[in-house]
Amino acid sequence: MRKLIVTLILTSLIYLSKAQTVNPRPLTRDEYNKAQAFTIADLDKDTYVKFENAYVLDRYENRKPYFITGADGLKKRVDLYKLIAKEGMQEIGLMVFYTNEKGKLYKALVPDFTADGKVWEKYFQDIDNINKEEKNFILKLSYVLSKEVSFQQYKALNAGKDMKEESATYGNDICFPGDELVTMANGEKKMLKTVKAGDEVITIDPKTKKSSAVKVKELTVHDAKNYALTRLVLVAAVVRNTNKGQLVNLNTKILQATPNHPMLTKQGRLKMGQIAEGQKVLCLNEQTGKYETFTVLQKAEHSGGIQKVYNIIANGGSTLLMNGVMVMQK
């Protein structure tokens, strides 16, 4: 999971405020570093705070905070503030104040979309560091930003490589990387590459949403190649507005596979590469123990690098649970 979350950084969000100023200017590296020291004394009361008579933190759209509870039952608080340069009153970034259940505060400064690539690299590194200490920080950050600001994916993932030139090296087998987790008949999760013939896995009836056990007939292993991969971040969120802010019960899934692997969505059977953000996919909600629809929050496509990929052939059923997400058998 950590590997997948860290990769998510590289397909993170470019900040584009819904109230974007007419004449934005780039956030500089010095300003990025300086702003890390900016603090809000009282997140409940302080909505407009000046710094050095040169910058302002202005509560984003006068929004109340988010209170997000994940599958671990721990509640996090997220407050958003626009970072404004007083000269010209130009928005240059979005400051995120993230308070965990123990009261520890983390800060992340999302640069304006005009910022230099080096500023974005620093932002990515900083949120990666926070994520190593504060589990699922990036997923919760992505959820809040997707709800509150318009965004486009940052194209740093390919590190300057020409993906069209690389495409000829891609393997096109219909499979999953070996570290994806399969739900077994006993409820445990097992790395795909360790599944063997005779093991029992869960299959779901798409119509009744009832699960049953089927035996694995064969684990197909494809030769190591540079496979193209599609990664989906899926969320199920129950939101309740209160006087204090938005209470969010958030459940998340991350799934990656070759773009041509079939899945069943609300819109019908689609290849993973055809699935769009906002579409619905059936997943297991561990909080409720039920099979529910999750929404695709983010979609990213990238080169998976040289590796083997795998696929299960079962004696029955049409689906499998991979990372808690219902996928079609090949």
C-alpha positions as protocol buffer text, in pm:
chain_id: "A"
residue {
  index: 1
  type: MET
  ca { x: 0 y: 0 z: 0 }
}
residue {
  index: 2
  type: ARG
  ca { x: 282 y: 244 z: 83 }
}
residue {
  index: 3
  type: LYS
  ca { x: 434 y: 189 z: -261 }
}
residue {
  index: 4
  type: LEU
  ca { x: 103 y: 271 z: -428 }
}
residue {
  index: 5
  type: ILE
  ca { x: 41 y: 580 z: -216 }
}
residue {
  index: 6
  type: VAL
  ca { x: 389 y: 716 z: -282 }
}
residue {
  index: 7
  type: THR
  ca { x: 334 y: 672 z: -657 }
}
residue {
  index: 8
  type: LEU
  ca { x: 8 y: 861 z: -619 }
}
residue {
  index: 9
  type: ILE
  ca { x: 217 y: 1165 z: -529 }
}
residue {
  index: 10
  type: LEU
  ca { x: 348 y: 1176 z: -882 }
}
residue {
  index: 11
  type: THR
  ca { x: -4 y: 1199 z: -1021 }
}
residue {
  index: 12
  type: SER
  ca { x: -120 y: 1443 z: -756 }
}
residue {
  index: 13
  type: LEU
  ca { x: -312 y: 1768 z: -799 }
}
residue {
  index: 14
  type: ILE
  ca { x: -218 y: 2098 z: -960 }
}
residue {
  index: 15
  type: TYR
  ca { x: -389 y: 2371 z: -766 }
}
residue {
  index: 16
  type: LEU
  ca { x: -641 y: 2571 z: -974 }
}
residue {
  index: 17
  type: SER
  ca { x: -875 y: 2764 z: -745 }
}
residue {
  index: 18
  type: LYS
  ca { x: -1240 y: 2793 z: -843 }
}
residue {
  index: 19
  type: ALA
  ca { x: -1192 y: 3160 z: -763 }
}
residue {
  index: 20
  type: GLN
  ca { x: -860 y: 3184 z: -953 }
}
residue {
  index: 21
  type: THR
  ca { x: -734 y: 3543 z: -980 }
}
residue {
  index: 22
  type: VAL
  ca { x: -718 y: 3703 z: -1322 }
}
residue {
  index: 23
  type: ASN
  ca { x: -345 y: 3767 z: -1295 }
}
residue {
  index: 24
  type: PRO
  ca { x: -184 y: 3482 z: -1099 }
}
residue {
  index: 25
  type: ARG
  ca { x: 190 y: 3467 z: -1053 }
}
residue {
  index: 26
  type: PRO
  ca { x: 417 y: 3173 z: -972 }
}
residue {
  index: 27
  type: LEU
  ca { x: 501 y: 3079 z: -614 }
}
residue {
  index: 28
  type: THR
  ca { x: 879 y: 3095 z: -582 }
}
residue {
  index: 29
  type: ARG
  ca { x: 1095 y: 2839 z: -400 }
}
residue {
  index: 30
  type: ASP
  ca { x: 1191 y: 3102 z: -139 }
}
residue {
  index: 31
  type: GLU
  ca { x: 825 y: 3187 z: -80 }
}
residue {
  index: 32
  type: TYR
  ca { x: 741 y: 2818 z: -54 }
}
residue {
  index: 33
  type: ASN
  ca { x: 1005 y: 2773 z: 217 }
}
residue {
  index: 34
  type: LYS
  ca { x: 905 y: 3092 z: 397 }
}
residue {
  index: 35
  type: ALA
  ca { x: 538 y: 2999 z: 405 }
}
residue {
  index: 36
  type: GLN
  ca { x: 616 y: 2677 z: 593 }
}
residue {
  index: 37
  type: ALA
  ca { x: 660 y: 2894 z: 903 }
}
residue {
  index: 38
  type: PHE
  ca { x: 319 y: 3063 z: 867 }
}
residue {
  index: 39
  type: THR
  ca { x: 76 y: 2945 z: 1135 }
}
residue {
  index: 40
  type: ILE
  ca { x: -286 y: 3007 z: 1230 }
}
residue {
  index: 41
  type: ALA
  ca { x: -330 y: 3065 z: 1605 }
}
residue {
  index: 42
  type: ASP
  ca { x: -695 y: 2956 z: 1611 }
}
residue {
  index: 43
  type: LEU
  ca { x: -825 y: 2753 z: 1318 }
}
residue {
  index: 44
  type: ASP
  ca { x: -1180 y: 2792 z: 1449 }
}
residue {
  index: 45
  type: LYS
  ca { x: -1174 y: 3173 z: 1454 }
}
residue {
  index: 46
  type: ASP
  ca { x: -889 y: 3315 z: 1242 }
}
residue {
  index: 47
  type: THR
  ca { x: -1003 y: 3348 z: 884 }
}
residue {
  index: 48
  type: TYR
  ca { x: -772 y: 3624 z: 755 }
}
residue {
  index: 49
  type: VAL
  ca { x: -416 y: 3646 z: 886 }
}
residue {
  index: 50
  type: LYS
  ca { x: -135 y: 3876 z: 761 }
}
residue {
  index: 51
  type: PHE
  ca { x: 236 y: 3787 z: 756 }
}
residue {
  index: 52
  type: GLU
  ca { x: 532 y: 4025 z: 716 }
}
residue {
  index: 53
  type: ASN
  ca { x: 291 y: 4280 z: 567 }
}
residue {
  index: 54
  type: ALA
  ca { x: 347 y: 4093 z: 241 }
}
residue {
  index: 55
  type: TYR
  ca { x: 132 y: 3778 z: 253 }
}
residue {
  index: 56
  type: VAL
  ca { x: -214 y: 3677 z: 370 }
}
residue {
  index: 57
  type: LEU
  ca { x: -370 y: 3345 z: 461 }
}
residue {
  index: 58
  type: ASP
  ca { x: -740 y: 3374 z: 378 }
}
residue {
  index: 59
  type: ARG
  ca { x: -974 y: 3085 z: 464 }
}
residue {
  index: 60
  type: TYR
  ca { x: -1061 y: 2918 z: 135 }
}
residue {
  index: 61
  type: GLU
  ca { x: -1409 y: 3027 z: 22 }
}
residue {
  index: 62
  type: ASN
  ca { x: -1486 y: 3077 z: 393 }
}
residue {
  index: 63
  type: ARG
  ca { x: -1530 y: 2699 z: 415 }
}
residue {
  index: 64
  type: LYS
  ca { x: -1567 y: 2515 z: 743 }
}
residue {
  index: 65
  type: PRO
  ca { x: -1314 y: 2238 z: 814 }
}
residue {
  index: 66
  type: TYR
  ca { x: -1341 y: 1876 z: 710 }
}
residue {
  index: 67
  type: PHE
  ca { x: -1340 y: 1607 z: 977 }
}
residue {
  index: 68
  type: ILE
  ca { x: -1245 y: 1283 z: 803 }
}
residue {
  index: 69
  type: THR
  ca { x: -1273 y: 939 z: 963 }
}
residue {
  index: 70
  type: GLY
  ca { x: -1108 y: 656 z: 772 }
}
residue {
  index: 71
  type: ALA
  ca { x: -1138 y: 279 z: 798 }
}
residue {
  index: 72
  type: ASP
  ca { x: -910 y: 291 z: 1106 }
}
residue {
  index: 73
  type: GLY
  ca { x: -1170 y: 492 z: 1299 }
}
residue {
  index: 74
  type: LEU
  ca { x: -933 y: 786 z: 1355 }
}
residue {
  index: 75
  type: LYS
  ca { x: -1064 y: 1138 z: 1293 }
}
residue {
  index: 76
  type: LYS
  ca { x: -851 y: 1395 z: 1107 }
}
residue {
  index: 77
  type: ARG
  ca { x: -923 y: 1765 z: 1060 }
}
residue {
  index: 78
  type: VAL
  ca { x: -841 y: 1951 z: 736 }
}
residue {
  index: 79
  type: ASP
  ca { x: -851 y: 2332 z: 698 }
}
residue {
  index: 80
  type: LEU
  ca { x: -777 y: 2516 z: 373 }
}
residue {
  index: 81
  type: TYR
  ca { x: -640 y: 2870 z: 333 }
}
residue {
  index: 82
  type: LYS
  ca { x: -551 y: 3065 z: 19 }
}
residue {
  index: 83
  type: LEU
  ca { x: -196 y: 3202 z: 23 }
}
residue {
  index: 84
  type: ILE
  ca { x: -212 y: 3552 z: -122 }
}
residue {
  index: 85
  type: ALA
  ca { x: 69 y: 3794 z: -208 }
}
residue {
  index: 86
  type: LYS
  ca { x: -55 y: 4134 z: -88 }
}
residue {
  index: 87
  type: GLU
  ca { x: 111 y: 4320 z: -374 }
}
residue {
  index: 88
  type: GLY
  ca { x: -148 y: 4281 z: -646 }
}
residue {
  index: 89
  type: MET
  ca { x: -354 y: 4049 z: -419 }
}
residue {
  index: 90
  type: GLN
  ca { x: -245 y: 3750 z: -625 }
}
residue {
  index: 91
  type: GLU
  ca { x: -319 y: 3394 z: -516 }
}
residue {
  index: 92
  type: ILE
  ca { x: 2 y: 3193 z: -526 }
}
residue {
  index: 93
  type: GLY
  ca { x: -91 y: 2871 z: -347 }
}
residue {
  index: 94
  type: LEU
  ca { x: -322 y: 2682 z: -117 }
}
residue {
  index: 95
  type: MET
  ca { x: -216 y: 2608 z: 242 }
}
residue {
  index: 96
  type: VAL
  ca { x: -347 y: 2290 z: 399 }
}
residue {
  index: 97
  type: PHE
  ca { x: -355 y: 2252 z: 778 }
}
residue {
  index: 98
  type: TYR
  ca { x: -402 y: 1884 z: 869 }
}
residue {
  index: 99
  type: THR
  ca { x: -456 y: 1796 z: 1235 }
}
residue {
  index: 100
  type: ASN
  ca { x: -451 y: 1432 z: 1342 }
}
residue {
  index: 101
  type: GLU
  ca { x: -641 y: 1266 z: 1626 }
}
residue {
  index: 102
  type: LYS
  ca { x: -354 y: 1341 z: 1869 }
}
residue {
  index: 103
  type: GLY
  ca { x: -358 y: 1713 z: 1791 }
}
residue {
  index: 104
  type: LYS
  ca { x: -38 y: 1705 z: 1581 }
}
residue {
  index: 105
  type: LEU
  ca { x: -46 y: 1958 z: 1299 }
}
residue {
  index: 106
  type: TYR
  ca { x: 95 y: 1900 z: 950 }
}
residue {
  index: 107
  type: LYS
  ca { x: 117 y: 2169 z: 683 }
}
residue {
  index: 108
  type: ALA
  ca { x: 122 y: 2128 z: 306 }
}
residue {
  index: 109
  type: LEU
  ca { x: 147 y: 2413 z: 57 }
}
residue {
  index: 110
  type: VAL
  ca { x: -4 y: 2329 z: -284 }
}
residue {
  index: 111
  type: PRO
  ca { x: 161 y: 2564 z: -537 }
}
residue {
  index: 112
  type: ASP
  ca { x: -29 y: 2766 z: -793 }
}
residue {
  index: 113
  type: PHE
  ca { x: -34 y: 2590 z: -1131 }
}
residue {
  index: 114
  type: THR
  ca { x: 210 y: 2848 z: -1273 }
}
residue {
  index: 115
  type: ALA
  ca { x: 485 y: 2754 z: -1025 }
}
residue {
  index: 116
  type: ASP
  ca { x: 821 y: 2625 z: -1146 }
}
residue {
  index: 117
  type: GLY
  ca { x: 875 y: 2248 z: -1164 }
}
residue {
  index: 118
  type: LYS
  ca { x: 1130 y: 2263 z: -882 }
}
residue {
  index: 119
  type: VAL
  ca { x: 864 y: 2406 z: -649 }
}
residue {
  index: 120
  type: TRP
  ca { x: 633 y: 2122 z: -741 }
}
residue {
  index: 121
  type: GLU
  ca { x: 910 y: 1869 z: -679 }
}
residue {
  index: 122
  type: LYS
  ca { x: 957 y: 2013 z: -329 }
}
residue {
  index: 123
  type: TYR
  ca { x: 582 y: 1990 z: -266 }
}
residue {
  index: 124
  type: PHE
  ca { x: 574 y: 1627 z: -378 }
}
residue {
  index: 125
  type: GLN
  ca { x: 869 y: 1541 z: -153 }
}
residue {
  index: 126
  type: ASP
  ca { x: 713 y: 1718 z: 143 }
}
residue {
  index: 127
  type: ILE
  ca { x: 379 y: 1540 z: 121 }
}
residue {
  index: 128
  type: ASP
  ca { x: 562 y: 1210 z: 68 }
}
residue {
  index: 129
  type: ASN
  ca { x: 751 y: 1272 z: 393 }
}
residue {
  index: 130
  type: ILE
  ca { x: 427 y: 1351 z: 578 }
}
residue {
  index: 131
  type: ASN
  ca { x: 264 y: 1040 z: 434 }
}
residue {
  index: 132
  type: LYS
  ca { x: 544 y: 820 z: 572 }
}
residue {
  index: 133
  type: GLU
  ca { x: 461 y: 947 z: 921 }
}
residue {
  index: 134
  type: GLU
  ca { x: 87 y: 1008 z: 891 }
}
residue {
  index: 135
  type: LYS
  ca { x: -72 y: 707 z: 720 }
}
residue {
  index: 136
  type: ASN
  ca { x: -306 y: 784 z: 427 }
}
residue {
  index: 137
  type: PHE
  ca { x: -234 y: 1157 z: 444 }
}
residue {
  index: 138
  type: ILE
  ca { x: -209 y: 1182 z: 65 }
}
residue {
  index: 139
  type: LEU
  ca { x: -536 y: 1000 z: 5 }
}
residue {
  index: 140
  type: LYS
  ca { x: -725 y: 1228 z: 243 }
}
residue {
  index: 141
  type: LEU
  ca { x: -555 y: 1535 z: 95 }
}
residue {
  index: 142
  type: SER
  ca { x: -653 y: 1423 z: -255 }
}
residue {
  index: 143
  type: TYR
  ca { x: -1013 y: 1369 z: -146 }
}
residue {
  index: 144
  type: VAL
  ca { x: -1047 y: 1716 z: 5 }
}
residue {
  index: 145
  type: LEU
  ca { x: -880 y: 1894 z: -285 }
}
residue {
  index: 146
  type: SER
  ca { x: -1093 y: 1708 z: -536 }
}
residue {
  index: 147
  type: LYS
  ca { x: -1403 y: 1824 z: -351 }
}
residue {
  index: 148
  type: GLU
  ca { x: -1297 y: 2186 z: -315 }
}
residue {
  index: 149
  type: VAL
  ca { x: -1084 y: 2287 z: -611 }
}
residue {
  index: 150
  type: SER
  ca { x: -1064 y: 2217 z: -981 }
}
residue {
  index: 151
  type: PHE
  ca { x: -754 y: 2024 z: -1075 }
}
residue {
  index: 152
  type: GLN
  ca { x: -554 y: 1857 z: -1347 }
}
residue {
  index: 153
  type: GLN
  ca { x: -294 y: 1584 z: -1308 }
}
residue {
  index: 154
  type: TYR
  ca { x: 64 y: 1691 z: -1273 }
}
residue {
  index: 155
  type: LYS
  ca { x: 263 y: 1534 z: -1556 }
}
residue {
  index: 156
  type: ALA
  ca { x: 583 y: 1467 z: -1362 }
}
residue {
  index: 157
  type: LEU
  ca { x: 528 y: 1094 z: -1351 }
}
residue {
  index: 158
  type: ASN
  ca { x: 717 y: 1020 z: -1670 }
}
residue {
  index: 159
  type: ALA
  ca { x: 1026 y: 1217 z: -1559 }
}
residue {
  index: 160
  type: GLY
  ca { x: 1066 y: 1372 z: -1901 }
}
residue {
  index: 161
  type: LYS
  ca { x: 1036 y: 1044 z: -2094 }
}
residue {
  index: 162
  type: ASP
  ca { x: 849 y: 1032 z: -2422 }
}
residue {
  index: 163
  type: MET
  ca { x: 574 y: 780 z: -2347 }
}
residue {
  index: 164
  type: LYS
  ca { x: 495 y: 739 z: -2720 }
}
residue {
  index: 165
  type: GLU
  ca { x: 849 y: 621 z: -2783 }
}
residue {
  index: 166
  type: GLU
  ca { x: 832 y: 387 z: -2487 }
}
residue {
  index: 167
  type: SER
  ca { x: 495 y: 243 z: -2583 }
}
residue {
  index: 168
  type: ALA
  ca { x: 651 y: -7 z: -2821 }
}
residue {
  index: 169
  type: THR
  ca { x: 816 y: -176 z: -2525 }
}
residue {
  index: 170
  type: TYR
  ca { x: 490 y: -224 z: -2334 }
}
residue {
  index: 171
  type: GLY
  ca { x: 359 y: -574 z: -2274 }
}
residue {
  index: 172
  type: ASN
  ca { x: -11 y: -609 z: -2356 }
}
residue {
  index: 173
  type: ASP
  ca { x: -114 y: -910 z: -2149 }
}
residue {
  index: 174
  type: ILE
  ca { x: -436 y: -880 z: -1946 }
}
residue {
  index: 175
  type: CYS
  ca { x: -304 y: -906 z: -1591 }
}
residue {
  index: 176
  type: PHE
  ca { x: -210 y: -757 z: -1253 }
}
residue {
  index: 177
  type: PRO
  ca { x: 124 y: -687 z: -1084 }
}
residue {
  index: 178
  type: GLY
  ca { x: 219 y: -960 z: -839 }
}
residue {
  index: 179
  type: ASP
  ca { x: 184 y: -748 z: -523 }
}
residue {
  index: 180
  type: GLU
  ca { x: -190 y: -681 z: -568 }
}
residue {
  index: 181
  type: LEU
  ca { x: -392 y: -850 z: -291 }
}
residue {
  index: 182
  type: VAL
  ca { x: -650 y: -1122 z: -362 }
}
residue {
  index: 183
  type: THR
  ca { x: -933 y: -1189 z: -114 }
}
residue {
  index: 184
  type: MET
  ca { x: -929 y: -1557 z: -22 }
}
residue {
  index: 185
  type: ALA
  ca { x: -1230 y: -1770 z: 78 }
}
residue {
  index: 186
  type: ASN
  ca { x: -1135 y: -1746 z: 447 }
}
residue {
  index: 187
  type: GLY
  ca { x: -1135 y: -1364 z: 432 }
}
residue {
  index: 188
  type: GLU
  ca { x: -758 y: -1327 z: 435 }
}
residue {
  index: 189
  type: LYS
  ca { x: -572 y: -1134 z: 166 }
}
residue {
  index: 190
  type: LYS
  ca { x: -286 y: -1291 z: -24 }
}
residue {
  index: 191
  type: MET
  ca { x: -37 y: -1143 z: -270 }
}
residue {
  index: 192
  type: LEU
  ca { x: -140 y: -1248 z: -620 }
}
residue {
  index: 193
  type: LYS
  ca { x: 200 y: -1389 z: -710 }
}
residue {
  index: 194
  type: THR
  ca { x: 179 y: -1633 z: -415 }
}
residue {
  index: 195
  type: VAL
  ca { x: -162 y: -1780 z: -509 }
}
residue {
  index: 196
  type: LYS
  ca { x: -150 y: -2145 z: -613 }
}
residue {
  index: 197
  type: ALA
  ca { x: -376 y: -2392 z: -792 }
}
residue {
  index: 198
  type: GLY
  ca { x: -621 y: -2538 z: -540 }
}
residue {
  index: 199
  type: ASP
  ca { x: -643 y: -2220 z: -331 }
}
residue {
  index: 200
  type: GLU
  ca { x: -996 y: -2091 z: -275 }
}
residue {
  index: 201
  type: VAL
  ca { x: -1079 y: -1729 z: -357 }
}
residue {
  index: 202
  type: ILE
  ca { x: -1390 y: -1512 z: -333 }
}
residue {
  index: 203
  type: THR
  ca { x: -1611 y: -1446 z: -636 }
}
residue {
  index: 204
  type: ILE
  ca { x: -1903 y: -1201 z: -633 }
}
residue {
  index: 205
  type: ASP
  ca { x: -2231 y: -1230 z: -822 }
}
residue {
  index: 206
  type: PRO
  ca { x: -2265 y: -882 z: -978 }
}
residue {
  index: 207
  type: LYS
  ca { x: -2647 y: -896 z: -968 }
}
residue {
  index: 208
  type: THR
  ca { x: -2711 y: -1029 z: -618 }
}
residue {
  index: 209
  type: LYS
  ca { x: -2384 y: -900 z: -462 }
}
residue {
  index: 210
  type: LYS
  ca { x: -2354 y: -1236 z: -287 }
}
residue {
  index: 211
  type: SER
  ca { x: -2011 y: -1391 z: -246 }
}
residue {
  index: 212
  type: SER
  ca { x: -1904 y: -1753 z: -280 }
}
residue {
  index: 213
  type: ALA
  ca { x: -1579 y: -1949 z: -284 }
}
residue {
  index: 214
  type: VAL
  ca { x: -1422 y: -2092 z: -598 }
}
residue {
  index: 215
  type: LYS
  ca { x: -1105 y: -2290 z: -646 }
}
residue {
  index: 216
  type: VAL
  ca { x: -811 y: -2157 z: -841 }
}
residue {
  index: 217
  type: LYS
  ca { x: -749 y: -2371 z: -1147 }
}
residue {
  index: 218
  type: GLU
  ca { x: -431 y: -2196 z: -1254 }
}
residue {
  index: 219
  type: LEU
  ca { x: -221 y: -1887 z: -1186 }
}
residue {
  index: 220
  type: THR
  ca { x: -108 y: -1756 z: -1523 }
}
residue {
  index: 221
  type: VAL
  ca { x: 235 y: -1592 z: -1516 }
}
residue {
  index: 222
  type: HIS
  ca { x: 348 y: -1370 z: -1804 }
}
residue {
  index: 223
  type: ASP
  ca { x: 712 y: -1297 z: -1885 }
}
residue {
  index: 224
  type: ALA
  ca { x: 874 y: -986 z: -1741 }
}
residue {
  index: 225
  type: LYS
  ca { x: 821 y: -686 z: -1970 }
}
residue {
  index: 226
  type: ASN
  ca { x: 773 y: -314 z: -1935 }
}
residue {
  index: 227
  type: TYR
  ca { x: 397 y: -316 z: -1879 }
}
residue {
  index: 228
  type: ALA
  ca { x: 171 y: -14 z: -1908 }
}
residue {
  index: 229
  type: LEU
  ca { x: -44 y: 11 z: -1595 }
}
residue {
  index: 230
  type: THR
  ca { x: -365 y: 192 z: -1512 }
}
residue {
  index: 231
  type: ARG
  ca { x: -410 y: 293 z: -1148 }
}
residue {
  index: 232
  type: LEU
  ca { x: -750 y: 379 z: -1001 }
}
residue {
  index: 233
  type: VAL
  ca { x: -808 y: 550 z: -667 }
}
residue {
  index: 234
  type: LEU
  ca { x: -1164 y: 474 z: -551 }
}
residue {
  index: 235
  type: VAL
  ca { x: -1352 y: 629 z: -260 }
}
residue {
  index: 236
  type: ALA
  ca { x: -1678 y: 581 z: -74 }
}
residue {
  index: 237
  type: ALA
  ca { x: -1763 y: 886 z: 132 }
}
residue {
  index: 238
  type: VAL
  ca { x: -2054 y: 953 z: 364 }
}
residue {
  index: 239
  type: VAL
  ca { x: -2071 y: 1327 z: 430 }
}
residue {
  index: 240
  type: ARG
  ca { x: -2271 y: 1499 z: 703 }
}
residue {
  index: 241
  type: ASN
  ca { x: -2277 y: 1877 z: 742 }
}
residue {
  index: 242
  type: THR
  ca { x: -2271 y: 2010 z: 1097 }
}
residue {
  index: 243
  type: ASN
  ca { x: -2225 y: 2348 z: 1260 }
}
residue {
  index: 244
  type: LYS
  ca { x: -1856 y: 2272 z: 1318 }
}
residue {
  index: 245
  type: GLY
  ca { x: -1778 y: 2148 z: 968 }
}
residue {
  index: 246
  type: GLN
  ca { x: -1817 y: 1858 z: 728 }
}
residue {
  index: 247
  type: LEU
  ca { x: -1797 y: 1515 z: 890 }
}
residue {
  index: 248
  type: VAL
  ca { x: -1666 y: 1263 z: 635 }
}
residue {
  index: 249
  type: ASN
  ca { x: -1654 y: 887 z: 677 }
}
residue {
  index: 250
  type: LEU
  ca { x: -1404 y: 791 z: 407 }
}
residue {
  index: 251
  type: ASN
  ca { x: -1313 y: 449 z: 270 }
}
residue {
  index: 252
  type: THR
  ca { x: -1052 y: 421 z: -5 }
}
residue {
  index: 253
  type: LYS
  ca { x: -918 y: 160 z: -245 }
}
residue {
  index: 254
  type: ILE
  ca { x: -626 y: 161 z: -489 }
}
residue {
  index: 255
  type: LEU
  ca { x: -611 y: -83 z: -777 }
}
residue {
  index: 256
  type: GLN
  ca { x: -366 y: -117 z: -1063 }
}
residue {
  index: 257
  type: ALA
  ca { x: -368 y: -349 z: -1363 }
}
residue {
  index: 258
  type: THR
  ca { x: -289 y: -348 z: -1733 }
}
residue {
  index: 259
  type: PRO
  ca { x: -523 y: -106 z: -1913 }
}
residue {
  index: 260
  type: ASN
  ca { x: -699 y: -387 z: -2101 }
}
residue {
  index: 261
  type: HIS
  ca { x: -813 y: -582 z: -1794 }
}
residue {
  index: 262
  type: PRO
  ca { x: -1195 y: -593 z: -1781 }
}
residue {
  index: 263
  type: MET
  ca { x: -1403 y: -451 z: -1496 }
}
residue {
  index: 264
  type: LEU
  ca { x: -1776 y: -418 z: -1439 }
}
residue {
  index: 265
  type: THR
  ca { x: -1895 y: -61 z: -1375 }
}
residue {
  index: 266
  type: LYS
  ca { x: -2234 y: 107 z: -1346 }
}
residue {
  index: 267
  type: GLN
  ca { x: -2190 y: 190 z: -1715 }
}
residue {
  index: 268
  type: GLY
  ca { x: -2129 y: -175 z: -1806 }
}
residue {
  index: 269
  type: ARG
  ca { x: -1822 y: -387 z: -1873 }
}
residue {
  index: 270
  type: LEU
  ca { x: -1518 y: -171 z: -1950 }
}
residue {
  index: 271
  type: LYS
  ca { x: -1145 y: -209 z: -1976 }
}
residue {
  index: 272
  type: MET
  ca { x: -959 y: -39 z: -1691 }
}
residue {
  index: 273
  type: GLY
  ca { x: -805 y: 206 z: -1936 }
}
residue {
  index: 274
  type: GLN
  ca { x: -1154 y: 311 z: -2047 }
}
residue {
  index: 275
  type: ILE
  ca { x: -1283 y: 387 z: -1697 }
}
residue {
  index: 276
  type: ALA
  ca { x: -1315 y: 759 z: -1624 }
}
residue {
  index: 277
  type: GLU
  ca { x: -1304 y: 959 z: -1304 }
}
residue {
  index: 278
  type: GLY
  ca { x: -1648 y: 972 z: -1147 }
}
residue {
  index: 279
  type: GLN
  ca { x: -1757 y: 627 z: -1261 }
}
residue {
  index: 280
  type: LYS
  ca { x: -1884 y: 367 z: -1012 }
}
residue {
  index: 281
  type: VAL
  ca { x: -1724 y: 30 z: -932 }
}
residue {
  index: 282
  type: LEU
  ca { x: -1838 y: -241 z: -688 }
}
residue {
  index: 283
  type: CYS
  ca { x: -1604 y: -289 z: -391 }
}
residue {
  index: 284
  type: LEU
  ca { x: -1603 y: -452 z: -49 }
}
residue {
  index: 285
  type: ASN
  ca { x: -1654 y: -193 z: 225 }
}
residue {
  index: 286
  type: GLU
  ca { x: -1463 y: -335 z: 521 }
}
residue {
  index: 287
  type: GLN
  ca { x: -1638 y: -92 z: 755 }
}
residue {
  index: 288
  type: THR
  ca { x: -1982 y: -236 z: 678 }
}
residue {
  index: 289
  type: GLY
  ca { x: -1888 y: -580 z: 548 }
}
residue {
  index: 290
  type: LYS
  ca { x: -2109 y: -514 z: 243 }
}
residue {
  index: 291
  type: TYR
  ca { x: -2042 y: -481 z: -127 }
}
residue {
  index: 292
  type: GLU
  ca { x: -2101 y: -121 z: -224 }
}
residue {
  index: 293
  type: THR
  ca { x: -2031 y: 116 z: -513 }
}
residue {
  index: 294
  type: PHE
  ca { x: -1714 y: 325 z: -487 }
}
residue {
  index: 295
  type: THR
  ca { x: -1643 y: 629 z: -706 }
}
residue {
  index: 296
  type: VAL
  ca { x: -1323 y: 666 z: -911 }
}
residue {
  index: 297
  type: LEU
  ca { x: -1153 y: 970 z: -758 }
}
residue {
  index: 298
  type: GLN
  ca { x: -836 y: 958 z: -966 }
}
residue {
  index: 299
  type: LYS
  ca { x: -707 y: 769 z: -1266 }
}
residue {
  index: 300
  type: ALA
  ca { x: -343 y: 755 z: -1373 }
}
residue {
  index: 301
  type: GLU
  ca { x: -159 y: 566 z: -1644 }
}
residue {
  index: 302
  type: HIS
  ca { x: 212 y: 499 z: -1643 }
}
residue {
  index: 303
  type: SER
  ca { x: 491 y: 261 z: -1728 }
}
residue {
  index: 304
  type: GLY
  ca { x: 511 y: -17 z: -1471 }
}
residue {
  index: 305
  type: GLY
  ca { x: 873 y: -106 z: -1545 }
}
residue {
  index: 306
  type: ILE
  ca { x: 1017 y: -450 z: -1607 }
}
residue {
  index: 307
  type: GLN
  ca { x: 815 y: -705 z: -1410 }
}
residue {
  index: 308
  type: LYS
  ca { x: 608 y: -1022 z: -1438 }
}
residue {
  index: 309
  type: VAL
  ca { x: 230 y: -995 z: -1430 }
}
residue {
  index: 310
  type: TYR
  ca { x: -27 y: -1251 z: -1318 }
}
residue {
  index: 311
  type: ASN
  ca { x: -386 y: -1360 z: -1367 }
}
residue {
  index: 312
  type: ILE
  ca { x: -609 y: -1611 z: -1189 }
}
residue {
  index: 313
  type: ILE
  ca { x: -809 y: -1871 z: -1379 }
}
residue {
  index: 314
  type: ALA
  ca { x: -1079 y: -2010 z: -1147 }
}
residue {
  index: 315
  type: ASN
  ca { x: -1313 y: -2307 z: -1173 }
}
residue {
  index: 316
  type: GLY
  ca { x: -1622 y: -2088 z: -1149 }
}
residue {
  index: 317
  type: GLY
  ca { x: -1763 y: -1739 z: -1110 }
}
residue {
  index: 318
  type: SER
  ca { x: -1693 y: -1437 z: -1327 }
}
residue {
  index: 319
  type: THR
  ca { x: -1528 y: -1200 z: -1078 }
}
residue {
  index: 320
  type: LEU
  ca { x: -1250 y: -1174 z: -820 }
}
residue {
  index: 321
  type: LEU
  ca { x: -1174 y: -929 z: -538 }
}
residue {
  index: 322
  type: MET
  ca { x: -842 y: -756 z: -598 }
}
residue {
  index: 323
  type: ASN
  ca { x: -741 y: -501 z: -333 }
}
residue {
  index: 324
  type: GLY
  ca { x: -1105 y: -512 z: -224 }
}
residue {
  index: 325
  type: VAL
  ca { x: -1223 y: -409 z: -573 }
}
residue {
  index: 326
  type: MET
  ca { x: -1441 y: -635 z: -788 }
}
residue {
  index: 327
  type: VAL
  ca { x: -1266 y: -720 z: -1116 }
}
residue {
  index: 328
  type: MET
  ca { x: -1372 y: -951 z: -1395 }
}
residue {
  index: 329
  type: GLN
  ca { x: -1194 y: -1276 z: -1459 }
}
residue {
  index: 330
  type: LYS
  ca { x: -1002 y: -1270 z: -1784 }
}
